[in-house]
Amino acid sequence: METLQKWSLKELIYLLILTLVLCPILIETYAQSLLQDLFQNKLYSGTATGALLAIVFTTGVYLIALKPHGYTFQGLGLRSPTKPYYLQTIGWIFVSITASILLVVILEIIGVGADNEKTESLNNNMSTSSLLIGLISAAVVSPVYEEIFYRGFLYRWFRRYGVGIAMIVSSTIFMIVHIPTYSVLPLTFVNGLIYSWMYERTGSIVPAMIVHGGVNGIGVLVSALI
C-alpha cells in the first residue's frame, strides 16, 4: 500500500482536532442535546447525530486531506477490491462476529453490559420503522464514514511507520471516540484491528465497510430480538 506522500503532520492534527475535540463538543453534546429536545427520542436524535457526523467527517477528510493535494476518495481505497476478496469478506464477517460474541460474553461474566442509548431506545420503542432507522444508521451510515476516516485516512497516515503501528494507533483512536460507551470499547478496538487488516490486504475500504455494516446490522437485529 502506497503512502500518500503529500500528507504531513498538519492534516493529521487538523483531523484529530475535528475528531477528538470539535465533533464531541459541537455535535455529540450540543447538537445531540438540541435534537433530543426536538425528537424526544434517543433513537431518532442519535440517528440524526450520526448523519451529522457522517457529513462533517467526510467533508473534513475531503477539504483537509484530499482536495488541497489533488487526491480523491478512490485514492483512499473507496474502490472495488480484487474479486477474490468478496468471498473472503463473508469469512471476515464471521470472524468479526465471533470475536464480538466472545468479548460480549466475557463482559457479561464480569458484569459489564454492552448496551447503549440508541439500543435501549430501540428496545423500548420497537416497530418496523424504528428497526429500519436503527439498521440504516448502524449498518450503512456509520460504516461508510467511519471506514473513510479511520482506515482510509488515519490508518493510511500511520502506515508510513509500519502495518502494526498503523493498526494499533488507528484502532486505539477508533476505540477512544466511542467513549463514554465504555462497555463496547474492547469490541471496537478488536474490530478496528480486523478492518485495518482487511484494508491492508485488499487496498480497498469497501470490504471493511461491508463487514463493519454486517456486524453492526446483526448487532441491531439481535438486540431487537432479545
Backbone as JSON, one array per atom type, in Angstrom:
{
  "sequence": "METLQKWSLKELIYLLILTLVLCPILIETYAQSLLQDLFQNKLYSGTATGALLAIVFTTGVYLIALKPHGYTFQGLGLRSPTKPYYLQTIGWIFVSITASILLVVILEIIGVGADNEKTESLNNNMSTSSLLIGLISAAVVSPVYEEIFYRGFLYRWFRRYGVGIAMIVSSTIFMIVHIPTYSVLPLTFVNGLIYSWMYERTGSIVPAMIVHGGVNGIGVLVSALI",
  "N": [[0.85, -1.2, 0.0], [0.66, 2.12, -0.98], [2.02, 5.15, 0.42], [0.37, 8.23, 0.78], [2.1, 10.72, -0.3], [2.06, 13.53, 0.02], [0.81, 14.14, 2.37], [1.13, 15.57, 5.57], [2.13, 16.32, 8.99], [0.34, 18.26, 9.55], [-2.24, 17.75, 8.36], [-2.98, 15.52, 9.85], [-3.13, 16.55, 12.49], [-5.14, 18.54, 12.23], [-7.39, 16.98, 11.51], [-7.57, 15.25, 13.68], [-8.16, 17.06, 15.71], [-10.67, 17.82, 14.82], [-11.96, 15.35, 15.12], [-11.57, 14.52, 17.84], [-12.1, 16.73, 19.41], [-13.77, 18.94, 18.32], [-16.04, 17.62, 17.13], [-17.03, 15.97, 19.32], [-17.76, 18.02, 21.13], [-19.35, 19.98, 19.73], [-21.17, 18.5, 18.14], [-21.8, 15.85, 19.22], [-22.47, 16.53, 21.77], [-23.65, 19.26, 22.07], [-25.29, 19.6, 19.65], [-26.63, 17.13, 19.63], [-28.06, 17.28, 22.0], [-29.87, 19.33, 21.37], [-31.22, 18.03, 19.31], [-32.35, 15.93, 20.69], [-34.17, 17.29, 22.31], [-35.81, 18.14, 20.29], [-36.8, 15.77, 19.0], [-37.47, 14.11, 21.11], [-36.73, 11.5, 21.5], [-34.37, 9.03, 21.85], [-33.34, 7.28, 19.95], [-33.99, 8.47, 17.46], [-32.77, 11.0, 17.74], [-30.13, 10.18, 18.12], [-29.65, 8.9, 15.69], [-29.9, 11.04, 13.89], [-27.8, 12.58, 14.81], [-25.69, 10.89, 14.13], [-25.88, 11.08, 11.34], [-25.16, 13.76, 10.98], [-22.52, 13.62, 11.91], [-21.46, 11.96, 9.93], [-21.57, 13.64, 7.68], [-19.88, 15.75, 8.5], [-17.42, 14.43, 9.08], [-16.79, 13.24, 6.57], [-16.74, 15.47, 4.87], [-14.7, 16.9, 6.14], [-12.44, 15.23, 5.76], [-12.31, 15.38, 2.98], [-11.9, 18.18, 2.47], [-9.6, 18.76, 3.96], [-7.66, 16.68, 3.72], [-7.79, 15.65, 1.11], [-8.69, 17.36, -1.21], [-6.82, 19.68, -1.18], [-4.47, 18.49, -2.09], [-5.0, 17.28, -4.44], [-5.99, 14.7, -4.31], [-8.27, 11.88, -4.33], [-11.34, 10.29, -3.15], [-11.27, 7.75, -4.09], [-8.57, 7.25, -4.1], [-8.16, 6.85, -1.41], [-9.06, 4.37, -1.06], [-11.66, 3.85, -1.65], [-12.87, 1.99, -3.57], [-13.45, -0.82, -5.74], [-12.34, -3.96, -4.54], [-9.94, -6.56, -5.43], [-11.41, -9.32, -7.1], [-11.45, -11.94, -5.67], [-11.57, -11.23, -2.95], [-14.15, -10.57, -2.28], [-15.43, -12.93, -1.65], [-13.91, -13.66, 0.57], [-14.71, -11.73, 2.31], [-17.07, -12.58, 3.49], [-16.11, -14.52, 5.22], [-14.62, -12.89, 6.95], [-16.64, -11.43, 8.15], [-17.77, -13.42, 9.71], [-15.58, -13.98, 11.41], [-15.29, -11.49, 12.72], [-17.79, -11.22, 13.98], [-17.73, -13.48, 15.62], [-15.56, -12.85, 17.3], [-16.66, -10.59, 18.51], [-18.87, -11.69, 19.86], [-17.59, -13.37, 21.71], [-16.21, -11.46, 23.24], [-18.39, -10.01, 24.25], [-19.59, -11.97, 25.84], [-17.58, -12.35, 27.75], [-17.57, -9.78, 28.89], [-20.15, -9.76, 29.96], [-19.9, -11.75, 31.86], [-18.18, -10.57, 33.69], [-19.81, -8.65, 34.54], [-20.38, -6.39, 32.99], [-22.38, -4.65, 30.84], [-23.28, -4.36, 27.31], [-24.87, -2.46, 26.15], [-26.21, 0.54, 24.6], [-27.42, 3.97, 24.4], [-28.99, 4.3, 22.06], [-29.57, 1.66, 21.44], [-31.05, 0.9, 23.69], [-33.22, 2.64, 23.4], [-34.27, 1.71, 21.01], [-35.09, -0.85, 21.78], [-37.05, -0.16, 23.61], [-38.91, 1.12, 22.07], [-39.9, -0.52, 19.96], [-40.54, -1.05, 16.59], [-41.43, -1.47, 13.13], [-40.52, 0.72, 11.64], [-38.71, 1.98, 13.43], [-36.83, -0.04, 13.73], [-35.87, -0.19, 11.12], [-34.73, 2.35, 10.85], [-32.74, 2.16, 12.8], [-31.17, 0.14, 11.65], [-30.32, 1.31, 9.21], [-28.81, 3.44, 10.18], [-26.82, 2.13, 11.76], [-25.79, 0.07, 10.11], [-25.27, 1.15, 7.63], [-24.8, 4.06, 7.41], [-22.89, 4.69, 9.54], [-20.71, 2.75, 9.08], [-19.77, 3.59, 6.53], [-18.78, 6.34, 6.71], [-17.05, 6.07, 8.89], [-15.16, 4.15, 8.06], [-14.03, 5.49, 5.9], [-12.72, 7.57, 7.24], [-11.24, 6.4, 9.56], [-9.87, 4.15, 8.57], [-9.34, 4.74, 5.8], [-8.15, 7.33, 5.9], [-6.79, 7.69, 8.54], [-5.51, 5.18, 9.24], [-4.0, 4.92, 6.93], [-2.36, 7.18, 7.08], [-0.69, 6.64, 9.3], [0.52, 4.39, 8.33], [3.01, 4.71, 7.24], [4.79, 4.21, 9.26], [4.75, 1.54, 9.58], [2.86, -1.52, 9.38], [1.87, -2.74, 11.77], [2.01, -0.68, 13.75], [0.32, 1.2, 12.55], [-2.11, -0.2, 12.55], [-2.59, -0.54, 15.33], [-2.56, 2.13, 16.38], [-4.55, 3.5, 14.85], [-6.77, 1.91, 15.47], [-6.9, 2.26, 18.2], [-7.56, 4.99, 18.44], [-9.98, 4.89, 17.11], [-11.36, 3.39, 19.0], [-11.3, 5.13, 21.23], [-12.97, 7.25, 20.49], [-15.44, 6.22, 20.9], [-16.02, 6.44, 23.54], [-18.39, 7.83, 25.81], [-19.32, 5.15, 25.91], [-18.37, 2.8, 27.46], [-18.51, 0.04, 27.69], [-18.41, -1.11, 25.16], [-15.9, -0.69, 24.21], [-13.67, -2.59, 24.14], [-14.62, -4.32, 22.1], [-14.79, -2.55, 19.97], [-12.09, -1.87, 19.57], [-10.9, -4.37, 18.85], [-12.39, -5.0, 16.54], [-11.6, -2.83, 15.01], [-8.93, -3.48, 14.5], [-9.35, -5.71, 12.87], [-10.7, -4.57, 10.65], [-8.71, -2.85, 9.76], [-6.72, -4.65, 8.99], [-8.02, -5.93, 6.89], [-8.2, -3.82, 5.09], [-5.5, -3.39, 4.59], [-4.84, -5.8, 3.32], [-6.46, -5.79, 1.03], [-6.38, -3.26, -0.15], [-8.56, -1.74, -0.39], [-11.33, -0.01, 1.05], [-13.84, -0.94, 0.92], [-14.49, -3.77, 1.45], [-14.09, -3.74, 4.25], [-16.05, -1.9, 4.98], [-18.32, -3.39, 4.33], [-18.12, -5.62, 6.08], [-18.06, -4.27, 8.53], [-20.58, -3.01, 8.43], [-22.16, -5.31, 8.32], [-21.64, -6.58, 10.8], [-22.52, -4.56, 12.59], [-25.2, -4.39, 11.78], [-26.21, -6.97, 12.32], [-25.86, -6.91, 15.06], [-27.79, -4.97, 15.76], [-30.14, -6.31, 14.98], [-30.06, -8.59, 16.63], [-30.24, -7.34, 19.11], [-32.78, -6.31, 18.86], [-34.32, -8.59, 18.93], [-33.94, -9.71, 21.38]],
  "CA": [[0.0, 0.0, 0.0], [1.47, 3.32, -1.08], [1.7, 6.28, 1.29], [0.07, 9.46, 0.05], [3.3, 11.43, 0.12], [1.87, 14.95, 0.32], [0.27, 14.31, 3.7], [2.1, 15.94, 6.6], [1.57, 16.33, 10.33], [-0.75, 19.25, 9.58], [-3.51, 17.09, 8.08], [-3.28, 14.65, 10.98], [-3.53, 17.38, 13.64], [-6.44, 19.16, 11.94], [-8.47, 15.99, 11.53], [-7.7, 14.75, 15.05], [-8.89, 18.1, 16.44], [-12.06, 17.68, 14.39], [-12.5, 14.09, 15.64], [-11.5, 14.36, 19.29], [-12.48, 17.96, 20.13], [-14.9, 19.68, 17.78], [-17.23, 16.77, 16.99], [-17.63, 15.65, 20.63], [-18.34, 19.19, 21.79], [-20.37, 20.67, 18.95], [-22.18, 17.62, 17.57], [-22.24, 14.78, 20.12], [-23.0, 17.11, 23.01], [-24.57, 20.38, 21.86], [-26.29, 19.31, 18.61], [-27.45, 15.99, 20.03], [-28.99, 17.76, 23.01], [-30.93, 20.04, 20.66], [-32.0, 17.04, 18.56], [-33.14, 15.19, 21.67], [-35.29, 18.16, 22.66], [-36.69, 18.2, 19.13], [-37.44, 14.49, 18.7], [-37.9, 13.43, 22.34], [-36.5, 10.07, 21.25], [-32.92, 8.85, 21.76], [-33.01, 6.62, 18.69], [-34.06, 9.45, 16.38], [-31.73, 12.02, 17.93], [-28.84, 9.53, 17.89], [-29.52, 8.67, 14.25], [-29.66, 12.35, 13.27], [-26.44, 12.94, 15.19], [-24.81, 10.08, 13.29], [-25.9, 11.65, 9.99], [-24.33, 14.97, 11.04], [-21.12, 13.19, 12.0], [-21.06, 11.45, 8.61], [-21.35, 14.79, 6.81], [-18.72, 16.51, 8.97], [-16.21, 13.63, 8.89], [-16.5, 13.08, 5.14], [-16.36, 16.79, 4.36], [-13.41, 17.24, 6.71], [-11.41, 14.47, 5.04], [-12.19, 15.91, 1.62], [-11.34, 19.54, 2.44], [-8.29, 18.85, 4.62], [-6.68, 15.67, 3.28], [-7.87, 15.27, -0.3], [-8.75, 18.45, -2.19], [-5.62, 20.51, -1.31], [-3.38, 17.76, -2.72], [-5.45, 16.65, -5.67], [-6.34, 13.3, -4.09], [-9.68, 11.55, -4.42], [-11.77, 9.22, -2.25], [-10.82, 6.49, -4.67], [-7.2, 7.07, -3.64], [-8.21, 6.37, -0.02], [-9.47, 2.97, -1.07], [-13.09, 3.73, -1.93], [-12.94, 1.36, -4.88], [-13.67, -2.26, -5.65], [-11.14, -4.77, -4.32], [-9.82, -7.64, -6.38], [-12.61, -10.16, -6.99], [-11.47, -13.0, -4.64], [-11.8, -10.75, -1.6], [-15.57, -10.53, -1.97], [-15.73, -14.18, -0.97], [-13.27, -13.63, 1.88], [-15.45, -10.81, 3.17], [-18.02, -13.38, 4.27], [-15.33, -15.13, 6.3], [-14.25, -11.86, 7.92], [-17.85, -11.13, 8.94], [-17.86, -14.49, 10.71], [-14.5, -13.77, 12.38], [-15.6, -10.3, 13.5], [-18.94, -11.53, 14.83], [-17.27, -14.43, 16.64], [-14.76, -12.09, 18.27], [-17.58, -9.72, 19.25], [-19.65, -12.52, 20.78], [-16.7, -13.79, 22.8], [-15.97, -10.31, 24.11], [-19.65, -9.71, 24.95], [-19.75, -13.0, 26.88], [-16.62, -12.03, 28.8], [-18.06, -8.58, 29.56], [-21.32, -10.13, 30.76], [-19.42, -12.54, 33.0], [-17.6, -9.67, 34.69], [-20.85, -7.71, 34.95], [-20.41, -5.17, 32.19], [-23.25, -4.8, 29.68], [-22.8, -3.73, 26.08], [-25.94, -1.66, 25.57], [-26.02, 1.98, 24.52], [-28.69, 4.68, 24.46], [-29.8, 4.02, 20.88], [-30.05, 0.29, 21.57], [-32.11, 0.9, 24.69], [-34.37, 3.32, 22.83], [-34.84, 0.79, 20.02], [-35.78, -1.91, 22.51], [-38.23, 0.39, 24.29], [-39.87, 1.62, 21.09], [-39.75, -1.4, 18.83], [-41.51, -1.02, 15.5], [-40.75, -1.68, 11.84], [-39.82, 1.95, 11.25], [-37.56, 2.21, 14.32], [-35.83, -1.05, 13.39], [-35.28, 0.21, 9.85], [-33.87, 3.51, 11.13], [-31.57, 1.65, 13.5], [-30.34, -0.62, 10.7], [-29.68, 2.24, 8.28], [-27.8, 4.19, 10.92], [-25.71, 1.28, 12.22], [-25.23, -0.81, 9.09], [-24.95, 1.86, 6.39], [-24.2, 5.39, 7.6], [-21.67, 4.64, 10.36], [-19.58, 2.07, 8.43], [-19.22, 4.33, 5.39], [-17.92, 7.47, 7.07], [-16.0, 5.65, 9.81], [-14.09, 3.5, 7.3], [-13.34, 6.53, 5.14], [-11.8, 8.31, 8.12], [-10.33, 5.65, 10.43], [-8.98, 3.32, 7.76], [-8.9, 5.44, 4.59], [-7.18, 8.39, 6.23], [-5.97, 7.53, 9.73], [-4.62, 4.03, 9.09], [-3.06, 5.17, 5.85], [-1.37, 8.17, 7.52], [0.29, 5.98, 10.17], [1.09, 3.24, 7.61], [4.42, 5.02, 6.97], [5.57, 3.68, 10.37], [4.61, 0.1, 9.62], [1.49, -2.04, 9.46], [1.49, -2.97, 13.16], [1.77, 0.6, 14.41], [-0.87, 1.8, 11.94], [-3.28, -0.93, 13.03], [-2.81, -0.27, 16.75], [-2.88, 3.54, 16.63], [-5.86, 3.84, 14.27], [-7.8, 1.19, 16.21], [-6.99, 2.89, 19.52], [-8.33, 6.23, 18.27], [-11.34, 4.42, 16.79], [-11.94, 2.98, 20.27], [-11.42, 6.29, 22.11], [-14.1, 8.11, 20.11], [-16.69, 5.59, 21.35], [-16.26, 6.85, 24.92], [-18.4, 7.12, 27.09], [-19.92, 3.81, 25.9], [-17.17, 2.05, 27.83], [-18.68, -1.4, 27.59], [-18.14, -1.61, 23.81], [-14.56, -0.3, 23.79], [-12.86, -3.73, 23.69], [-15.15, -4.78, 20.83], [-14.43, -1.56, 18.96], [-10.66, -1.98, 19.29], [-10.65, -5.61, 18.12], [-12.94, -4.86, 15.2], [-10.74, -1.88, 14.32], [-7.78, -4.25, 14.02], [-9.81, -6.56, 11.76], [-10.97, -3.72, 9.49], [-7.42, -2.34, 9.27], [-6.05, -5.75, 8.31], [-8.71, -6.12, 5.62], [-7.79, -2.71, 4.22], [-4.12, -3.66, 4.2], [-4.8, -6.93, 2.41], [-7.21, -5.56, -0.22], [-6.17, -1.94, -0.71], [-9.88, -1.13, -0.54], [-12.1, 0.06, 2.3], [-15.17, -1.49, 0.68], [-14.72, -4.97, 2.24], [-14.22, -3.36, 5.67], [-17.37, -1.3, 5.12], [-19.31, -4.47, 4.29], [-18.02, -6.37, 7.33], [-18.46, -3.32, 9.58], [-22.03, -2.89, 8.35], [-22.76, -6.59, 8.65], [-21.54, -6.77, 12.24], [-23.43, -3.61, 13.24], [-26.58, -4.75, 11.46], [-26.55, -8.17, 13.1], [-25.99, -6.46, 16.44], [-29.08, -4.31, 15.92], [-31.19, -7.34, 14.89], [-30.02, -9.41, 17.85], [-30.75, -6.5, 20.19], [-34.22, -6.17, 18.69], [-34.98, -9.85, 19.2], [-33.75, -10.1, 22.79]],
  "C": [[0.88, 1.25, 0.0], [1.03, 4.38, -0.07], [1.39, 7.49, 0.43], [1.07, 10.51, 0.53], [3.08, 12.88, 0.55], [1.3, 15.19, 1.71], [1.38, 14.6, 4.7], [1.42, 15.86, 7.96], [0.36, 17.26, 10.42], [-2.11, 18.6, 9.37], [-3.94, 16.22, 9.25], [-3.81, 15.47, 12.16], [-4.91, 17.98, 13.41], [-7.58, 18.16, 12.07], [-8.64, 15.35, 12.9], [-8.42, 15.78, 15.93], [-10.37, 18.02, 16.1], [-12.71, 16.47, 15.07], [-12.62, 14.07, 17.15], [-11.96, 15.58, 20.08], [-13.77, 18.56, 19.59], [-16.17, 18.83, 17.67], [-17.84, 16.39, 18.34], [-18.33, 16.83, 21.29], [-19.54, 19.74, 21.02], [-21.49, 19.76, 18.47], [-22.7, 16.62, 18.6], [-22.76, 15.3, 21.45], [-24.06, 18.17, 22.71], [-25.67, 20.04, 20.85], [-27.2, 18.16, 19.02], [-28.46, 16.38, 21.11], [-30.17, 18.5, 22.37], [-31.83, 19.06, 19.91], [-32.87, 16.2, 19.5], [-34.35, 15.99, 22.12], [-36.31, 18.21, 21.53], [-37.49, 16.91, 18.94], [-38.03, 13.8, 19.93], [-37.76, 11.91, 22.2], [-35.0, 9.87, 21.02], [-32.49, 8.16, 20.47], [-32.97, 7.63, 17.55], [-32.96, 10.51, 16.52], [-30.34, 11.43, 17.7], [-28.59, 9.28, 16.42], [-29.21, 9.97, 13.51], [-28.25, 12.83, 13.58], [-25.44, 12.19, 14.34], [-24.74, 10.61, 11.86], [-25.06, 12.93, 9.93], [-22.85, 14.62, 11.1], [-20.61, 12.69, 10.65], [-20.74, 12.6, 7.67], [-20.07, 15.52, 7.2], [-17.42, 15.73, 8.73], [-15.82, 13.56, 7.41], [-16.06, 14.39, 4.52], [-14.99, 17.2, 4.86], [-12.27, 16.51, 6.0], [-11.2, 15.04, 3.65], [-11.47, 17.26, 1.6], [-9.93, 19.62, 2.99], [-7.26, 17.92, 4.0], [-6.68, 15.4, 1.78], [-7.75, 16.45, -1.25], [-7.46, 19.26, -2.3], [-4.47, 19.83, -2.05], [-3.77, 17.05, -4.02], [-5.75, 15.17, -5.53], [-7.86, 13.12, -4.2], [-10.04, 10.49, -3.38], [-11.36, 7.86, -2.78], [-9.39, 6.19, -4.23], [-7.12, 6.6, -2.2], [-8.57, 4.9, 0.06], [-10.95, 2.78, -1.29], [-13.26, 3.23, -3.36], [-13.09, -0.14, -4.68], [-12.34, -2.98, -5.42], [-11.02, -5.81, -5.43], [-10.92, -8.67, -6.1], [-12.57, -11.21, -5.88], [-11.81, -12.52, -3.24], [-13.28, -10.58, -1.27], [-15.99, -11.8, -1.24], [-15.13, -14.2, 0.43], [-13.99, -12.71, 2.85], [-16.45, -11.55, 4.05], [-17.31, -14.01, 5.46], [-14.96, -14.11, 7.37], [-15.44, -11.41, 8.74], [-17.99, -12.16, 10.05], [-16.81, -14.3, 11.8], [-14.83, -12.6, 13.3], [-16.75, -10.54, 14.46], [-18.54, -12.47, 15.96], [-16.47, -13.72, 17.72], [-15.65, -11.2, 19.13], [-18.38, -10.51, 20.28], [-18.81, -12.95, 21.98], [-16.45, -12.65, 23.78], [-17.22, -9.94, 24.89], [-19.87, -10.69, 26.09], [-18.82, -12.7, 28.06], [-17.08, -10.82, 29.6], [-19.26, -8.87, 30.45], [-20.91, -10.9, 32.01], [-18.88, -11.63, 34.11], [-18.58, -8.56, 35.07], [-20.9, -6.41, 34.22], [-21.27, -5.4, 30.97], [-22.7, -4.07, 28.48], [-23.88, -2.9, 25.39], [-25.51, -0.2, 25.45], [-27.39, 2.64, 24.43], [-29.58, 4.37, 23.26], [-30.37, 2.61, 20.94], [-31.21, 0.22, 22.55], [-33.37, 1.54, 24.14], [-35.05, 2.43, 21.8], [-35.63, -0.31, 20.7], [-37.07, -1.41, 23.15], [-39.3, 0.88, 23.32], [-39.8, 0.8, 19.81], [-40.9, -1.29, 17.84], [-40.72, -1.25, 14.22], [-39.94, -0.46, 11.44], [-38.59, 2.2, 12.11], [-36.46, 1.2, 14.04], [-35.11, -0.68, 12.1], [-34.32, 1.38, 10.04], [-32.58, 3.06, 11.81], [-30.62, 0.92, 12.58], [-29.61, 0.31, 9.73], [-28.55, 3.0, 8.95], [-26.58, 3.34, 11.23], [-25.01, 0.54, 11.1], [-24.85, -0.11, 7.79], [-24.18, 3.15, 6.66], [-22.88, 5.31, 8.36], [-20.51, 3.93, 9.67], [-18.95, 2.87, 7.29], [-18.29, 5.44, 5.85], [-16.81, 7.07, 8.02], [-14.86, 4.95, 9.06], [-13.33, 4.5, 6.44], [-12.32, 7.24, 6.02], [-10.78, 7.42, 8.81], [-9.41, 4.71, 9.66], [-8.44, 4.1, 6.57], [-7.9, 6.54, 4.87], [-6.23, 7.99, 7.37], [-4.99, 6.35, 9.62], [-3.56, 4.31, 8.03], [-2.0, 6.2, 6.25], [-0.28, 7.49, 8.35], [0.96, 4.79, 9.5], [2.57, 3.46, 7.3], [5.33, 4.48, 8.07], [5.45, 2.17, 10.51], [3.16, -0.33, 9.84], [1.02, -2.17, 10.91], [1.15, -1.68, 13.89], [0.5, 1.25, 13.87], [-2.14, 1.13, 12.44], [-3.61, -0.55, 14.47], [-3.26, 1.17, 17.0], [-4.26, 3.89, 16.09], [-6.99, 3.15, 15.02], [-7.98, 1.77, 17.6], [-7.82, 4.17, 19.46], [-9.78, 5.91, 17.94], [-12.07, 4.01, 18.06], [-12.23, 4.2, 21.15], [-12.67, 7.11, 21.78], [-15.44, 7.5, 20.5], [-16.93, 5.77, 22.85], [-17.41, 7.86, 24.91], [-19.12, 5.77, 27.08], [-18.82, 2.81, 26.19], [-17.3, 0.55, 27.6], [-18.34, -1.95, 26.21], [-16.71, -1.32, 23.36], [-13.68, -1.48, 23.38], [-13.31, -4.26, 22.33], [-14.72, -3.85, 19.71], [-12.96, -1.68, 18.57], [-10.36, -3.21, 18.45], [-11.18, -5.52, 16.7], [-12.14, -3.86, 14.36], [-9.5, -2.56, 13.74], [-8.17, -5.09, 12.8], [-10.03, -5.71, 10.51], [-9.67, -3.18, 8.89], [-6.68, -3.42, 8.48], [-6.7, -6.02, 6.96], [-8.31, -5.04, 4.62], [-6.37, -2.94, 3.7], [-4.06, -4.76, 3.15], [-5.43, -6.63, 1.05], [-6.89, -4.24, -0.9], [-7.47, -1.19, -0.93], [-10.57, -1.09, 0.81], [-13.5, -0.53, 2.13], [-15.41, -2.78, 1.45], [-14.89, -4.66, 3.73], [-15.57, -2.7, 5.92], [-18.45, -2.37, 5.19], [-19.31, -5.25, 5.6], [-18.5, -5.51, 8.5], [-19.98, -3.19, 9.61], [-22.73, -4.17, 8.74], [-22.77, -6.85, 10.15], [-22.49, -5.85, 12.98], [-24.89, -4.0, 13.01], [-27.05, -5.97, 12.24], [-26.71, -7.82, 14.57], [-27.32, -5.8, 16.71], [-30.2, -5.34, 15.9], [-31.25, -8.21, 16.14], [-30.59, -8.62, 19.01], [-32.27, -6.39, 20.11], [-34.98, -7.43, 19.08], [-34.9, -10.26, 20.66], [-34.74, -9.34, 23.68]]
}
